[in-house]
Amino acid sequence: MKASCAKRFGDVARKSWAFWAESCAEHVLPVFAKKHAKDDRPRKALQAARAWARGETRCGAARAAALAAHAATRGADDAAA
């Protein structure tokens, strides 16, 4: 059986990675939201990252949210996304 993300990375590393990813995304989210206000997938991915860092959700759920956010940006019709 595969080890969970938390077991593989450890608690401190999990929080560090989530903080780093959140920090990066927080800076560009307003650019995306300005042109794609109805698409909440990137915002939901940030919420999932925070929940994962707090140990409130599983790695798979956070990963699914991140992939959905990536799909939102790939589907956007502008380079800012």
Buried (B, 14 or more C-beta within 10 A) or exposed (E): EEEEBBEEBEEEEBBEBBEEBBEEBEEEBEEBBEEBEEBBBBBBBBBBBBBBBEEEBBBEEBBBBBEBBEEBBEEBEEEEB
